[in-house]
Amino acid sequence: MSSLRRSLAAAALSLAALAPAGFADAADLPVKAKPKPAADLPFFLVIDNRVTYSWMPKGTDPGVFSVRPNGTINGTTAKSVYSFTHFDVWGYGTNFFTISMLKSDHNDPAAPCTNAGTIFGTPATCAGATEIYGLFRSTFGWNELFNTKAFTAGPLHNVSFEVGMDANSENSFLAPAKRDVVAGLQFAFDLPYKGYIDVAPLMYYEFSNHNAFDQCGLFGPGTPGVTCIADGNTSFRPTWAVEINYYMDLGFLPENMQYFAISGRAGFYGPKGNQNEPLGLAGGGTATKIEINSEPIRLTFDASKAFWGPKYSQFVTTWVAYRYWQNKFGLDANNSPTCLFAPGVSNNSCTEKTVYAGVTVKF
């Protein structure tokens, strides 16, 4: 059971597409459960619920920018992120669900405000947009499904089927409403100090994502299906994805300092067609690129264990992390008009590079 639990914990760290900060955090995840025969356990071995607040000073939203009085381009959007996560383990697998609310600053204004971003690029005065992002991941372990240990060998701990879905909605002018599904395998490997590294090759399919700029009527009547989409809902082509996650306690530290852990993730998502699918190049836009959504390292401090003792381990954790998101949402950061202020001049909104921090409480 511990292998299943660790596998889902790692899978949940991945942002299919993510969503900005909507993915699960290592700080949100429980510690390992002690393995026991499934027949001797209740239906749910582990139920774990947590809430998290994090602050991201330099987030981005593609196409959202403003020009400062000195002529420089501000493509960053500060965001407050409030998240709830649920995790459970049962006899044959694991389930993870998270839902987040992301509140942007003025640089990413809520609709119907259009005095910032891709319309004019001038500083906004209206309230920032609010995004709701939800994600779930489920795994089904082969060792458990087939009642065998054949899929445990050396550092390989288990192989699992993995399925999941992401969905979001945001009240910006673009009004995105992303829906995607993933399905594939997950390979779980052990690391020292109760650690793991999991690799999941997946199929990724994004459908019915609303884009106001593709909707007929915004730039003249257009020709539905050729130069515009009647309802603005864009479905992309299925593509490949690889999600990699790791976690490890810093067990080599002196005992009186063993309150720290490191973790990280990287999600690679293949090209999914034209950015204005199904219009093709005739409808404007460029081909999508490989998207890299990563958090190479996160340092977590178990505050409740440090101040209240081992009995309260993981009840309150704080963390700091670095995020790197290239070709955000698959948009070509170097060529897509959404990502450019002028030909050859980036608006700095399609690549996210930020240090951010948060606190997580288990209940």
N, C-alpha and C positions, 0 to 999 in steps of 0.2 A: 504493500500500500504506500510505503514511503516513496517508492520510485514514481508511482503515479502522481502523487501529490507534488513532488518536486518538478515533474515534467510539466504539469499544468501551470505551476508557478512561473516557470520560465516562459511558457507559451504566452501567458497573459501579459508579459512584459512587452510583447511585440505590438506595434501599431500598425494594423493593416491600414493601412492607409490612415490612417489616423488622424490620424487625427491628431490634432495638436493636443498633447498632454492628456488625451483621453485614455491612453493605454495604461495598463497596470504598472505599479511600481514595486520594486523589491521591498520597499519599506512597508507596503501594504500586505505582504505575504506572511503566513504563519510559519512557525518552525516545523521541523519534520515530525511526523507521527511515527510511533514505534510499530513496526510491522507485526501483524498477527494473522492467523488463518482467517480467511473471509467468513467461514462458517461460524466462528465464535464471536463475530462482531455484529453490532446493530447495522441497519441499512446505511446510515451515515456514520462514518468513522470520525470525521472532522467537520465542524461547521465553524467558520471564522468570518466575522464581519468587522470592517474597519472604515474609518473616515479619515480623509487627508485634506489638508490645505497646503497649496504650494504657490509660490510667487515666481513668475517668469518675466524678467525685466526686458528681454530682447527677443520676444517671439516674433513671428511673421505670419502674414496671410497674403498669398499671392495676389499681386495687383493692388495691394493696399499700401499707399505711401503718401507722403506730403513733401513739399519743397520748403526748406527753411529760408528765412529772410536772407541768409548769406549765399543762397543758391545751392547748398548741399541737399542731398536727398535723404529723407528719413523713412526707411522702409521697415522699421521695427515697431512692434506693437506689444506693450506691456500687458500681461494677463494675470488675473487672479483665478486659480483653479480650485474648485471644491469637488471632491470625489467621494463616492461610496463604493466599496467593494465587498463582494460576497464570494467566499471560496468554500467548497465542500469536497469531501472524498467519500466515495461509496465503494461497494465490493469490486467493481470492474473498471472504475475510472474516476475522473475528477471533473468538476464544473467550476468555472470562474465567470463572474459577471461584474462589470463595473459601469457606473454611469457618472459623468462629470459635467459640471457647469463651468464654462470658461467665460469670464467677463473681461472684455478688451478695454483699452483706454481710448481716448478720442481719435487716435490715428486710424482706428478701424471702426467707423461710425455705424450705428444702427440705422436701418431704413426708416423713413424714406430719405434720410440725409444723403446728399450726393456731392457734398463740397470737399471730399477727400477721396484718395484712391484713384482708380482708373478713370474716373470721370474728369476731374480737374487736377488732382494732386495738390490742392491747397490745404492748409491746416484746418482741421474740422473743429466745430464748436458744439456739435451734438453729442449725445451720450454714446458710449461705446457699445458695440454689438455684444449679444449674449449667445453663446453656442451651447447646445446640449449634445453630448457624445456618449454613446453606449457601445459596449463591446462584450461578447461572450466567447469563451473557448471551452471545448470539452474534449477529453482524451479517453480512449478505451485501450487499456494495456493488453498486449498480446499474451504476456505471461499469465494474466488473470483470465482473459477470455478463453484461452486454450488450456488452462490449468497445468502450466509447465514452467520450467526454468530455462527452457531452450534459448530464450532471448536475453539471457544474462550471461555474458562471457567477458572476462577481463574487466576493463573499465566500462564496457557497455552494460548499462543497468536494465534497460527495457526498450522495447519498440512499441509504439502506440499508434492507433488511428487518431487523427485530430480533425475536428470540424469547428467552424465558428462563423460569426457574422459581426459586422460593424454597422452602425447607423448614426447619422447626425442630422441636426437642423440648426440653422443660424439665422437671426433676423437682420442680416446685412442686406445691402442692395443686391448682391449676387444671389442671396437666398439659397445656399447649397443645401442639399438634402441627400447626402451620400448613403448608399446601401451597398454592401459588398459581402460576399461569402468566401470562405476559404475551406479547403479540404486537402488532406494529404497524410503524411506520416510524421512522427516525431521520434528521434533517436536520442535517448538519455544516457549521458556518460557521467561517471563519478569524478569528482575532484577532491583533493585533500581538504581537511578541516570541514567536513559536512557539506562540501561544495558539489556543484554539478555544472555541466555545460550541455545544453540541449540544442539539437539542430533539427529543424523542421522544413523539409521541402514540401511546398504546397501549390495547389492551383488557386489562383485569385481571380475573382470575377466581380467587377464593379458595375452596377446597373442603376438606372433611374436617379442619377445625380443631377439636381436642378442647377441650371446656369442661366441667369437672367440675360446675359449678353448673347446667348444663342437663341433667345426667344423672339419669335416673329413680332414685329411692331416696334421694337426698340430703335432700330436704325432703318425705318421705312418698312413697308409691308413685307418685302422679301418674298421668296418662293419657298413654301414649306417643304422640308426634306431636301432642299438643294442649297439654299443660302441661310436658312434659319429653321428652327424647330418650333412647331406650333405651341407646345406647352413648356419648352425649355428643358425638358428632362433628357439627359444625355446618358446613354448606355455604352460602355466600352467593350472591347474585345477581351475574352479570357486570356490570362497570361500566367507566368510562373512567379513564384515567390519563394524566398528562403528566409526563415527567421531563426536567429541564433541568440541564445541567452545564457548567461552564466551567473553564478553566485558562489561566494566562499567567505566563511568566517575568517577573520585574521587571527587564527588560533596559534600562530607562532609568537604572538606578543606575550609579554609577561602576564601572569594570571590576573593581576590587579588592573590590567588594561584591556582585557578581552571583552570589550563592549562594541567592537567595530566589525563591520563586514563590508566587502566590496561586491558590486554586481555590475552588470552591463548587458547591452543588447544591441543587435543590428538586424534590421529588416531590409531585404533587397527585393524590389518589385519590378518586374519586367515591363517593357513598353506595352501599352494597351491600346495602340492605334493612334488616330489623330486626336488632338485635344478637343476638337469639336465633333467627335463622332456623334451621329453617323453621317455628317455632312461631307467629310473628306476635305481635301485641300481647297476645293472650289468654294466651300463655305467659310474659308478663312482659317487661320491657325496653322500650327506646325505639328509634326509628329511628336508623340510623347517620348520620354527618355527613361532610362533606368532610375528608379527612385531609391535613395538610401536614407532610411529613417533610423537613426542610431542614437544611443546613449552609451558611449564607449566605457564610461566609468561613473559609478555612484558610490559615495562613501556614506555608510549608515552608522549612526550612533544609537545604541540601545540605552536611552536615557532612563527608562524605568528600572532596568537591571542595575545600572550604575548607582542610582540614588536610593532605590528601595530593595534591592537584592534580587537574586536569581529567581525567586518565586514569581516576580513580576516581569520577567524577561519578555520583550517584544510588545508590552502593553502601550508604551509611548516611545516612539523612535523619531529622531530627526535626521535629516540627510541633506547632502549637497551633491549636485550632479552636473554634468556637461552634456548638452544635446547638440547634435549635428544632423541637419536634415537637408539633403541636397536634392534638387529638382522636386520640390515639394508638390505632392499630389500628382507627380509624373510630368509636370510642366518643365519644358526645357529652359533652364535658368539663363542660358546664353542666347537663345533665339526666339522664344515665345514672346509675342507682343505683350502678353500679360505681365511679363517679367522685365520689360524694358521701359525706360523713361523716354528714350529716343533711340533711333537705330544705333546699335553698338554701345548704348549707355544703359546699364542696369538700374532698375529702381530698388534693388536690394531687398526684394520681398519674396523671392523664390528659393532662397537658401537661408536656413535658420541656424545660427550659432549663438548659443546662450548658456551661461551658467545659471542654474536656478536651484531653489531650496524649498524644503517643506517639512511638515510635521505630520505624523500619522498616529492615530489613537485606535486601539483595539477595544471592542466592547462585546 
